[in-house]
Amino acid sequence: MTDTPNVLWIMADQLRFDYLSCYGHPHLHTPHIDALAKRGVQFNKAYVQSPVCGPSRMSAYTGRYVRSHGSTWNGMPLRVGEPTLGDHLREAGARAVLVGKTHMTADQEGMAWLGIDPKSEIGVRVSECGFEAFERDDGLHPDSARQKWSAYDDYLVNLGYTSENPWEDFANSGVDADGELLSAWLLKNSRLAANVPEEHSETAYMTDRAMDFMTQAQTDGQPWMCHLSYIKPHWPYIVPAPYHDMYGPEHIIDPIRSDAERDVDHPLLRAYQNARVCKSFSRDHVREHVIPAYMGLIKQLDDNLGRLFAWMDETGISENTIIAFTSDHGDYMGDHWMGDKDFYHEVAAKVPLIICDPRPKADSTRGTVTDELVEMIDLAPTFLNALGGEPKPHILEGRNLTPLLHGTSGFSRRYAISEHDNSSFEMAQELDVPQEDARTVMIHDGRWKYIRCEGFAPVMFDLETDPQELCNIGSSDDDEHIAARAEMEQALTAWSLQHHTRITATAKVLAGQRKAAETGILIGFWDEAEYEAATGKPFDALIPAGKPDKT
């Protein structure tokens, strides 16, 4: 144990909070993640800043809201000059290392405009969201070219799994009884075993690569944060044997939905339900095919984390490493007649968050569960604090969670915020909404969840009386609901009017502004006496009297 711990930040992609046994799943047992919770703090109200991969991760990596960093959807570049956690940690003398996915898109035009060579040290750093990329793996689509940032394809080829696209043909496809290769992009193939042994799957490979990094880092002596970012259980939903048939229909929980939701008269909600992925997951036979595979992917993840945690214990790395486990968003799986993510029900916008701090100051909170309202952007200032960095409230909009980890006062939050740009989605096309108006914003105080839908009536849920969010009260004429909507709309307006982009307001700059305010600007003083009365300083000390020397 040293004064400065390391940080292992684990993020699963598209993992629902309630598909872990420590969060209440009755059939999917995740003993290794549960054990982590027993050694740390489990957060029951952690919310992402966008219910879609890219902007959620950019918020996590910058510690800032989507409206602040501007990367509103997948493929939207994070602008050059937007400070990231990696930048802050480097300044504090720590490494920020990536093993896995970021969904980062580099601002190539911005780099060209500023004359930054993408291959230079700065250019590479900007392209990797501020991380030092030990191994990057963002996944592919079926028609994508070979990965250029990850060695996983080459790893498969070296093992004899040879094709133009090994990621697709082996890790994300199955083989039927006749030996025909079947892609997991088709949901009907989800129950097949992935065409690769478990020990060579992406989840196992990235776990090994994290251990490779930590082994190397032990000899460096420099504090580090390793972001181990798994690409699963994100679709394509397929998992290697033996996980592919561990679960069946008897393990599938009934969907959270009602007939009233299906008959919704809210145009935007109806458009969401009309999207292809939502129509698909609203069918029971689709859920019966996909959910067992989804559960298998999570079980495989838990087993690999168990392997990782055991190795960290054996090597002594656990003794000085904060471990944080979370997800970038959830997955509807047919709940509320929807699929994928992209809206704000609990199953999509709320995520698991477990933090285990090995320092003695955290002993009093081990094994506790908190209902404090926290956001994903809170991780950046928490990690910066742990690794010895100075607070940066003018940049980081998240709040340091250390008081909650150490059982002290100092943390509070009244609202959680999440945003979504749906301009490229089917619902915007169906409703003919222009790009600049195709957005929604959620504000949640732990009870009322209010969603402003530009151009449409708001959506609101009362999680106290309706914890499953089956009844939209966004247009209810009940007096309590009217008052709650007004309060939440006012709170959202107040948040929107806050400073969000004043990242150059350093302590030095603000001190200079305060000094100017204290002494005042000379304009407005009538004579010397008025200046001296206001400032308490002689005017001659500021502007010496007398005639100028013409020589």
C-alpha distance (Angstrom), angle and dihedral (degrees) to the residues before:
residue distance angle dihedral
M1 . . .
T2 3.80 . .
D3 3.79 131.6 .
T4 3.80 89.9 -102.4
P5 3.82 115.2 52.6
N6 3.76 125.6 -158.9
V7 3.81 121.4 -120.9
L8 3.80 129.3 -133.3
W9 3.80 107.2 -167.1
I10 3.80 110.2 -168.1
M11 3.79 118.8 -168.1
A12 3.80 124.6 -179.2
D13 3.79 117.2 -160.1
Q14 3.81 118.4 -119.3
L15 3.81 94.9 -8.6
R16 3.81 115.1 158.2
F17 3.78 115.4 -136.2
D18 3.80 92.7 -132.0
Y19 3.82 94.8 55.1
L20 3.82 91.7 80.7
S21 3.78 123.5 82.4
C22 3.82 92.5 -130.6
Y23 3.82 86.8 59.2
G24 3.79 92.5 48.9
H25 3.81 110.6 -89.2
P26 3.83 106.2 154.3
H27 3.83 98.5 -153.1
L28 3.80 108.5 24.0
H29 3.80 105.7 77.7
T30 3.80 115.8 -163.7
P31 3.82 103.9 178.6
H32 3.80 96.9 168.9
I33 3.80 95.1 52.7
D34 3.82 87.7 42.6
A35 3.81 89.4 53.5
L36 3.79 89.8 52.4
A37 3.81 88.8 53.9
K38 3.80 90.2 51.7
R39 3.80 89.2 55.4
G40 3.79 94.3 45.8
V41 3.80 144.7 14.1
Q42 3.81 123.9 -58.1
F43 3.80 114.6 -151.3
N44 3.80 114.5 -149.9
K45 3.81 97.6 -174.1
A46 3.80 107.4 46.1
Y47 3.80 116.1 143.5
V48 3.80 132.8 -168.9
Q49 3.79 121.4 -132.3
S50 3.81 92.2 -125.7
P51 3.82 130.7 15.8
V52 3.80 93.0 -131.8
C53 3.82 131.1 75.9
G54 3.80 106.6 -111.5
P55 3.80 103.5 44.5
S56 3.80 92.0 37.3
R57 3.79 90.4 55.8
M58 3.80 94.1 42.9
S59 3.81 88.0 55.1
A60 3.79 90.7 48.9
Y61 3.81 92.5 47.9
T62 3.82 95.1 46.2
G63 3.80 99.1 34.3
R64 3.79 87.1 -130.1
Y65 3.80 139.1 112.6
V66 3.81 121.0 -100.1
R67 3.79 92.7 -110.1
S68 3.81 87.6 55.2
H69 3.81 101.1 50.5
G70 3.81 96.0 32.1
S71 3.82 99.7 -141.1
T72 3.78 93.9 127.5
W73 3.80 101.9 167.9
N74 3.81 144.2 9.2
G75 3.79 109.9 -62.1
M76 3.80 93.4 20.8
P77 3.82 103.5 126.6
L78 3.77 120.8 -123.0
R79 3.79 101.0 -121.9
V80 3.77 121.4 -110.9
G81 3.78 109.8 -99.1
E82 3.80 95.5 31.9
P83 3.83 101.8 131.6
T84 3.78 116.5 -128.2
L85 3.77 136.6 -164.4
G86 3.80 88.5 -101.5
D87 3.80 90.2 58.4
H88 3.79 92.1 49.5
L89 3.79 93.3 47.6
R90 3.80 93.3 48.9
E91 3.78 88.3 53.2
A92 3.82 87.6 53.3
G93 3.80 91.3 51.8
A94 3.81 97.4 -103.3
R95 3.81 132.8 119.2
A96 3.81 120.9 -119.5
V97 3.81 107.0 -156.3
L98 3.80 130.4 -175.5
V99 3.79 125.4 -147.2
G100 3.81 107.9 173.5
K101 3.78 136.1 -8.3
T102 3.81 132.8 5.4
H103 3.83 104.0 156.0
M104 3.80 84.9 -142.8
T105 3.80 119.2 161.0
A106 3.79 114.2 -161.1
D107 3.80 121.0 -127.5
Q108 3.81 95.3 -121.9
E109 3.81 94.0 168.2
G110 3.78 91.6 49.8
M111 3.81 91.6 50.6
A112 3.81 91.1 48.8
W113 3.80 91.0 49.4
L114 3.81 90.8 52.6
G115 3.79 93.8 41.9
I116 3.80 95.0 -114.9
D117 3.78 115.2 155.4
P118 3.85 107.1 -133.5
K119 3.82 88.3 -142.8
S120 3.80 94.1 53.1
E121 3.79 122.2 98.2
I122 3.80 91.2 -101.3
G123 3.80 92.6 42.9
V124 3.79 93.3 52.0
R125 3.78 91.5 46.8
V126 3.81 91.4 50.4
S127 3.81 90.4 47.8
E128 3.81 92.0 52.6
C129 3.82 96.0 50.9
G130 3.79 91.1 -105.7
F131 3.80 94.4 -54.5
E132 3.76 128.9 124.7
A133 3.81 97.9 -124.5
F134 3.80 107.2 -135.7
E135 3.81 87.1 166.0
R136 3.79 126.6 -11.3
D137 3.81 123.6 -163.9
D138 3.79 119.1 171.0
G139 3.79 96.3 162.0
L140 3.78 127.3 -127.7
H141 3.75 146.5 -115.2
P142 3.82 120.8 -113.8
D143 3.80 93.5 -98.6
S144 3.81 96.4 41.6
A145 3.77 122.7 119.5
R146 3.79 121.6 -111.4
Q147 3.78 113.7 -66.5
K148 3.78 112.8 -93.5
W149 3.79 98.0 -171.5
S150 3.80 101.4 47.6
A151 3.78 132.5 60.8
Y152 3.81 91.6 -151.7
D153 3.81 94.0 99.6
D154 3.80 90.9 50.0
Y155 3.79 89.2 46.4
L156 3.81 90.2 57.2
V157 3.80 93.0 45.2
N158 3.80 91.1 51.2
L159 3.79 88.0 54.9
G160 3.79 91.0 53.5
Y161 3.82 98.6 -97.1
T162 3.79 94.2 128.7
S163 3.80 126.4 176.7
E164 3.78 140.3 115.3
N165 3.81 88.9 -93.4
P166 3.83 111.5 23.5
W167 3.81 92.4 171.7
E168 3.80 89.4 60.7
D169 3.80 101.4 34.7
F170 3.80 98.5 45.3
A171 3.81 113.6 15.4
N172 3.82 94.8 38.4
S173 3.79 105.6 29.9
G174 3.78 135.0 67.3
V175 3.78 135.3 -149.8
D176 3.80 123.5 -126.6
A177 3.83 126.6 -142.5
D178 3.81 90.3 -85.1
G179 3.79 93.2 53.4
E180 3.79 94.3 -106.8
L181 3.81 115.5 149.7
L182 3.82 111.0 -122.0
S183 3.80 123.4 -169.9
A184 3.80 120.2 -127.0
W185 3.79 89.0 -143.1
L186 3.80 83.5 85.1
L187 3.79 106.1 73.2
K188 3.79 92.6 -144.4
N189 3.82 88.3 70.9
S190 3.80 95.5 54.6
R191 3.81 94.0 104.0
L192 3.78 93.9 58.7
A193 3.79 119.3 100.0
A194 3.79 112.3 -106.0
N195 3.78 112.7 -101.6
V196 3.80 93.1 -112.7
P197 3.82 133.5 68.6
E198 3.78 114.1 -100.1
E199 3.81 93.2 -113.9
H200 3.81 89.3 60.3
S201 3.81 97.8 43.7
E202 3.80 121.6 113.9
T203 3.80 92.8 -103.8
A204 3.80 93.4 53.0
Y205 3.81 92.3 41.2
M206 3.81 94.5 52.7
T207 3.80 90.4 46.5
D208 3.81 88.9 55.0
R209 3.79 91.1 47.4
A210 3.80 91.6 52.9
M211 3.80 88.6 54.0
D212 3.81 89.2 48.7
F213 3.78 90.2 55.2
M214 3.80 95.1 46.3
T215 3.79 90.8 48.5
Q216 3.78 89.6 53.7
A217 3.79 93.0 43.8
Q218 3.80 92.6 55.0
T219 3.80 89.7 70.4
D220 3.81 95.0 46.0
G221 3.79 98.2 64.6
Q222 3.81 92.1 -149.5
P223 3.83 118.8 125.5
W224 3.79 112.8 -111.1
M225 3.75 146.6 -172.3
C226 3.81 114.1 -150.2
H227 3.79 116.0 -162.3
L228 3.80 104.6 -154.6
S229 3.78 100.4 -169.4
Y230 3.81 115.0 -177.2
I231 3.79 119.1 -155.9
K232 3.82 92.8 -147.6
P233 3.03 150.0 114.0
H234 3.82 80.1 33.8
W235 3.81 114.8 108.9
P236 3.02 139.5 -56.7
Y237 3.80 81.1 82.2
I238 3.79 104.0 -145.2
V239 3.80 130.5 119.0
P240 3.82 134.0 -171.2
A241 3.79 124.3 -107.4
P242 2.98 133.3 -55.9
Y243 3.81 90.1 30.3
H244 3.80 95.9 54.3
D245 3.82 94.5 77.6
M246 3.81 102.6 26.9
Y247 3.81 90.7 104.1
G248 3.77 134.1 44.0
P249 3.80 141.7 173.8
E250 3.81 90.8 -67.1
H251 3.83 89.2 64.9
I252 3.79 95.7 51.7
I253 3.78 114.9 106.1
D254 3.80 116.3 -137.2
P255 3.80 112.3 -97.9
I256 3.79 120.1 -97.7
R257 3.78 100.7 -121.0
S258 3.78 144.4 105.5
D259 3.78 137.4 -150.0
A260 3.80 88.6 -116.2
E261 3.80 89.4 61.9
R262 3.78 90.5 53.3
D263 3.79 90.8 52.3
V264 3.80 91.8 51.3
D265 3.79 116.6 150.2
H266 3.81 95.3 -158.7
P267 3.84 105.4 112.8
L268 3.80 95.6 -144.8
L269 3.80 95.5 47.0
R270 3.78 89.8 46.5
A271 3.81 89.8 50.8
Y272 3.81 89.9 51.9
Q273 3.80 90.0 53.4
N274 3.80 90.1 49.5
A275 3.81 92.2 57.4
R276 3.79 113.8 110.5
V277 3.80 96.4 -116.3
C278 3.81 91.7 49.7
K279 3.79 93.6 48.6
S280 3.77 89.0 49.7
F281 3.81 97.3 50.5
S282 3.79 91.1 44.9
R283 3.80 87.0 70.4
D284 3.80 113.2 90.0
H285 3.79 95.3 -141.8
V286 3.81 89.9 57.0
R287 3.80 91.2 52.4
E288 3.82 90.0 48.1
H289 3.81 90.0 54.8
V290 3.79 99.3 42.3
I291 3.80 107.0 35.4
P292 3.83 96.2 61.9
A293 3.83 88.6 52.9
Y294 3.81 90.6 46.3
M295 3.79 89.6 51.5
G296 3.80 90.4 47.5
L297 3.80 90.8 53.5
I298 3.80 90.3 52.6
K299 3.80 92.1 47.1
Q300 3.80 89.4 50.8
L301 3.80 89.9 49.5
D302 3.80 91.2 51.5
D303 3.80 92.1 49.8
N304 3.79 91.8 50.6
L305 3.78 90.6 48.3
G306 3.78 87.9 52.0
R307 3.79 88.1 54.0
L308 3.80 90.5 48.2
F309 3.80 95.2 47.1
A310 3.82 92.0 48.2
W311 3.80 90.2 51.7
M312 3.81 90.9 48.6
D313 3.81 89.6 51.8
E314 3.81 92.2 48.9
T315 3.79 93.2 49.6
G316 3.80 94.1 43.7
I317 3.80 92.6 -119.5
S318 3.82 91.3 121.6
E319 3.79 91.1 64.2
N320 3.79 92.0 69.8
T321 3.82 104.1 25.3
I322 3.79 128.9 95.4
I323 3.81 108.0 -145.3
A324 3.80 118.9 -155.1
F325 3.81 120.8 -176.4
T326 3.80 123.8 -169.0
S327 3.82 146.5 126.7
D328 3.79 134.9 -117.2
H329 3.84 93.1 -127.2
G330 3.79 140.5 -35.5
D331 3.82 136.0 -103.0
Y332 3.80 127.7 -114.5
M333 3.82 97.1 -146.0
G334 3.81 90.8 -170.3
D335 3.80 96.6 -46.3
H336 3.82 112.4 141.7
W337 3.84 86.6 10.0
M338 3.80 89.3 -71.5
G339 3.81 139.7 116.5
D340 3.80 137.4 -156.3
K341 3.86 110.4 9.8
D342 3.84 130.3 -83.3
F343 3.81 102.0 123.4
Y344 3.79 135.7 68.6
H345 3.79 110.7 -104.2
E346 3.80 112.7 128.1
V347 3.81 92.6 -102.3
A348 3.82 90.1 62.1
A349 3.82 108.6 28.9
K350 3.81 100.8 34.4
V351 3.79 116.4 73.4
P352 3.79 138.2 -174.8
L353 3.79 114.4 -96.9
I354 3.79 123.5 -177.7
I355 3.81 123.1 168.2
C356 3.80 123.3 -172.4
D357 3.81 114.0 -168.1
P358 3.83 112.4 -171.0
R359 3.81 94.5 -160.9
P360 3.83 117.2 111.4
K361 3.81 90.2 -119.6
A362 3.81 87.6 70.5
D363 3.81 95.5 53.7
S364 3.80 93.4 98.9
T365 3.83 93.4 59.4
R366 3.81 100.7 44.4
G367 3.79 112.3 132.4
T368 3.79 93.8 9.1
V369 3.79 129.0 134.9
T370 3.78 121.5 -145.3
D371 3.80 130.7 -161.5
E372 3.80 93.1 -162.6
L373 3.80 111.8 135.7
V374 3.82 107.8 -112.1
E375 3.79 136.3 169.3
M376 3.79 133.9 -144.7
I377 3.81 89.9 -114.8
D378 3.82 88.1 65.7
L379 3.80 90.5 75.8
A380 3.82 94.7 69.8
P381 3.84 96.7 60.0
T382 3.82 89.6 39.5
F383 3.80 92.9 55.9
L384 3.81 92.0 41.6
N385 3.79 89.7 53.6
A386 3.81 92.5 48.3
L387 3.80 92.4 51.0
G388 3.79 93.8 50.3
G389 3.79 101.2 -100.1
E390 3.78 124.2 147.7
P391 3.83 117.6 -108.7
K392 3.80 114.6 -96.1
P393 3.81 106.5 -165.8
H394 3.81 91.5 160.5
I395 3.82 88.7 63.9
L396 3.80 109.1 21.2
E397 3.79 111.9 66.6
G398 3.80 92.6 -176.3
R399 3.79 121.7 90.8
N400 3.78 127.2 -121.8
L401 3.83 110.5 -103.1
T402 3.81 94.8 -162.0
P403 3.83 93.7 105.0
L404 3.81 89.3 58.6
L405 3.80 90.5 48.4
H406 3.80 93.7 48.7
G407 3.79 98.9 38.4
T408 3.80 95.6 -115.2
S409 3.79 134.0 124.9
G410 3.77 124.2 -100.8
F411 3.81 106.6 86.7
S412 3.78 125.1 97.0
R413 3.77 137.5 148.9
R414 3.78 129.6 174.3
Y415 3.81 100.5 -172.2
A416 3.80 141.0 26.7
I417 3.80 119.0 -148.4
S418 3.80 130.1 -154.5
E419 3.82 129.5 173.5
H420 3.80 136.8 -165.4
D421 3.79 133.7 -167.3
N422 3.83 106.3 -156.0
S423 3.80 96.3 172.4
S424 3.81 93.5 117.4
F425 3.80 95.0 44.0
E426 3.78 130.1 99.5
M427 3.80 92.1 -109.9
A428 3.81 93.1 61.7
Q429 3.81 90.0 49.8
E430 3.79 92.5 47.2
L431 3.81 91.8 50.5
D432 3.82 94.1 38.7
V433 3.79 91.3 -128.1
P434 3.82 115.9 169.5
Q435 3.79 117.2 -119.3
E436 3.80 95.1 -108.5
D437 3.83 92.0 55.2
A438 3.80 99.4 40.9
R439 3.77 96.8 100.0
T440 3.77 141.6 102.0
V441 3.79 133.0 -163.1
M442 3.80 127.9 -158.2
I443 3.78 125.4 -155.4
H444 3.79 117.9 -175.1
D445 3.80 130.0 -177.9
G446 3.79 97.2 -174.6
R447 3.80 93.3 -89.8
W448 3.79 110.1 36.6
K449 3.78 116.5 48.8
Y450 3.80 108.7 -166.0
I451 3.81 121.4 -173.2
R452 3.77 119.7 -167.3
C453 3.81 109.4 -150.9
E454 3.79 110.2 -165.7
G455 3.81 108.7 -124.3
F456 3.82 94.8 6.7
A457 3.77 139.1 72.5
P458 3.80 114.9 -78.7
V459 3.78 123.1 -100.6
M460 3.80 117.9 -134.1
F461 3.80 137.2 176.3
D462 3.79 131.3 -168.5
L463 3.79 104.2 -143.4
E464 3.80 91.5 -172.0
T465 3.80 95.0 64.1
D466 3.81 97.4 19.1
P467 3.84 107.9 35.0
Q468 3.82 92.1 165.7
E469 3.83 91.2 55.7
L470 3.80 95.2 -128.8
C471 3.81 97.3 140.9
N472 3.79 121.2 63.5
I473 3.82 107.5 -152.0
G474 3.79 94.7 177.2
S475 3.81 90.8 117.6
S476 3.81 99.5 27.5
D477 3.80 116.5 136.7
D478 3.81 92.5 -148.9
D479 3.83 109.0 127.3
E480 3.81 93.5 -129.6
H481 3.77 91.2 50.3
I482 3.80 92.6 47.8
A483 3.80 90.6 51.5
A484 3.80 92.3 46.3
R485 3.80 92.3 50.1
A486 3.80 91.2 51.1
E487 3.80 91.4 49.5
M488 3.78 93.7 48.3
E489 3.81 93.4 45.4
Q490 3.80 89.1 51.1
A491 3.81 90.7 49.2
L492 3.81 90.8 49.6
T493 3.80 90.7 50.1
A494 3.81 90.9 50.0
W495 3.80 90.4 50.9
S496 3.81 91.3 48.3
L497 3.81 91.0 53.3
Q498 3.80 94.5 53.2
H499 3.79 122.0 104.0
H500 3.80 106.8 -85.6
T501 3.80 105.3 160.3
R502 3.82 104.4 36.4
I503 3.81 92.8 112.5
T504 3.82 93.6 144.2
A505 3.82 91.7 62.9
T506 3.81 94.7 108.8
A507 3.78 122.7 170.9
K508 3.81 88.8 -101.1
V509 3.81 93.1 52.5
L510 3.79 92.7 46.7
A511 3.82 90.9 47.9
G512 3.79 88.9 54.1
Q513 3.78 90.5 50.7
R514 3.79 90.9 49.8
K515 3.80 90.7 49.6
A516 3.79 90.6 51.1
A517 3.78 89.8 49.4
E518 3.81 92.1 49.5
T519 3.81 96.6 48.3
G520 3.76 94.7 32.0
I521 3.77 129.8 -147.0
L522 3.80 114.5 -73.0
I523 3.77 93.7 -120.7
G524 3.79 110.9 99.2
F525 3.83 100.3 37.2
W526 3.83 114.1 118.2
D527 3.80 98.7 -159.4
E528 3.82 144.8 -17.4
A529 3.76 93.8 -82.2
E530 3.80 92.8 55.8
Y531 3.81 91.1 49.4
E532 3.78 93.2 49.0
A533 3.82 92.1 47.6
A534 3.80 91.7 51.9
T535 3.80 99.1 42.8
G536 3.79 104.0 26.8
K537 3.81 88.9 -131.8
P538 3.79 130.3 109.6
F539 3.77 113.7 -104.2
D540 3.81 91.8 -139.7
A541 3.83 89.7 64.1
L542 3.79 88.6 61.0
I543 3.81 99.6 40.9
P544 3.80 113.5 14.0
A545 3.81 113.1 -132.7
G546 3.78 123.3 -125.3
K547 3.74 137.9 67.7
P548 3.80 120.9 -54.2
D549 3.76 117.9 -108.1
K550 3.79 105.2 -111.3
T551 3.79 91.0 -162.7
